[in-house]
């Protein structure tokens, strides 16, 4: 099985385990099976709006095995980042939800809501109902010299209805108003991976995610292997045209791929498929599962691209078969 040889799965949540209030089909059962085989599950999320307890409870409601200790959030990574740079007990203006506020308290910091309270740092994360007033207080504090930290740079996030703005989009409000770029705590930047490794003690982790620009790039930055699942943001065209830092070690339809033997992919051949680069475009011949076709096509596209990327037009001939 794919999970053999790994001691910990560092699992993204949105688009991997669930979409909004609903589980990704088959995800809870796959995670239970992985846990029974002795692999530790760590839920590592860029979403800082909820507390680890709330996230664990949501996962259990969906049928996935989870305890509070299994959840690692960008809020926790942001809190460690701030606590290492400011005196204990400092005021921190939280532009976000309860997850960020609790994480600051757990690190001995004091969450506040106005620039008038002289915060030494501003920490921003996504939260339902994030108000103009709170964004304005954050901007005022940053202009006064407060350290600016963002939980993550995700410009979008998947929900049941589609793709909506993420924290990275909201961060632009304060960044644009002040001219100050934040320090990012979440994937793909190092703080969240560091937090995950500290909390889990993982020696051979496998990162599992649905985004190339956070989950997979984060794994590349940390020098660990990764599995991309196609249940969230990334689509086949994104994988085929990915640059080196965005190329996963493995590609699977969903979390069920963890419990299967990963096929050999060599010289553009996988399963019943053969991919070829002909006259500047990618071609795919044969038959079999969509995912094996995508694996074969990626093998050739990435080899041709080398340290660059192939153009989208060059992979269009295969998308009707793997897209």
JOWO-V471828 format. One record per backbone hydrogen bond with DSSP energy under -1.0 kcal/mol. CO is the residue of the C=O (numbers start at 1). NH is the residue of the N-H. If there is no record, write none. Layout:
CO,NH ; CO,NH
//
This chain:
1,4 ; 3,6 ; 7,40 ; 8,206 ; 9,11 ; 9,42 ; 10,208 ; 11,44 ; 13,16 ; 13,17 ; 13,18 ; 17,24 ; 18,15 ; 19,22 ; 22,19 ; 24,27 ; 26,30 ; 27,31 ; 28,32 ; 29,33 ; 30,34 ; 31,35 ; 32,36 ; 34,39 ; 35,38 ; 40,9 ; 42,11 ; 43,72 ; 45,74 ; 49,99 ; 51,55 ; 52,56 ; 53,57 ; 54,58 ; 55,59 ; 56,60 ; 57,61 ; 58,62 ; 59,64 ; 60,63 ; 67,70 ; 68,71 ; 70,43 ; 72,45 ; 73,77 ; 74,78 ; 75,79 ; 76,80 ; 77,81 ; 78,82 ; 79,83 ; 80,84 ; 82,85 ; 82,86 ; 87,90 ; 90,110 ; 91,120 ; 92,112 ; 93,123 ; 95,125 ; 97,101 ; 98,102 ; 99,103 ; 100,104 ; 101,105 ; 102,106 ; 104,109 ; 105,108 ; 108,89 ; 110,92 ; 112,94 ; 114,117 ; 115,118 ; 120,147 ; 121,93 ; 122,149 ; 123,95 ; 124,151 ; 127,130 ; 131,135 ; 132,136 ; 133,137 ; 134,138 ; 135,139 ; 136,140 ; 137,141 ; 138,142 ; 139,143 ; 140,144 ; 141,146 ; 142,145 ; 147,122 ; 148,183 ; 149,124 ; 150,185 ; 154,168 ; 155,166 ; 157,164 ; 159,162 ; 162,159 ; 164,157 ; 166,170 ; 167,171 ; 170,173 ; 171,175 ; 172,176 ; 173,177 ; 174,178 ; 175,179 ; 183,150 ; 185,192 ; 186,189 ; 190,194 ; 191,195 ; 192,196 ; 193,197 ; 194,198 ; 195,199 ; 196,200 ; 197,201 ; 204,7 ; 206,10 ; 207,227 ; 208,12 ; 209,229 ; 210,234 ; 211,216 ; 212,217 ; 214,218 ; 215,219 ; 216,220 ; 217,221 ; 218,222 ; 219,224 ; 225,207 ; 226,250 ; 227,209 ; 228,252 ; 235,239 ; 236,240 ; 237,241 ; 239,242 ; 243,246 ; 244,247 ; 250,228 ; 252,230 ; 254,257 ; 255,258 ; 256,259 ; 257,260 ; 258,3 ; 260,2 ; 266,269 ; 268,275 ; 269,266 ; 270,273 ; 272,287 ; 273,270 ; 274,285 ; 276,283 ; 278,281 ; 281,278 ; 283,276 ; 285,274 ; 289,293 ; 290,294 ; 291,295 ; 292,296 ; 293,297 ; 294,298 ; 295,299 ; 296,300 ; 297,301 ; 298,302 ; 299,303 ; 300,304 ; 301,305 ; 302,306 ; 305,308 ; 312,315 ; 314,282 ; 315,318 ; 316,319 ; 318,321 ; 318,322 ; 319,323
//
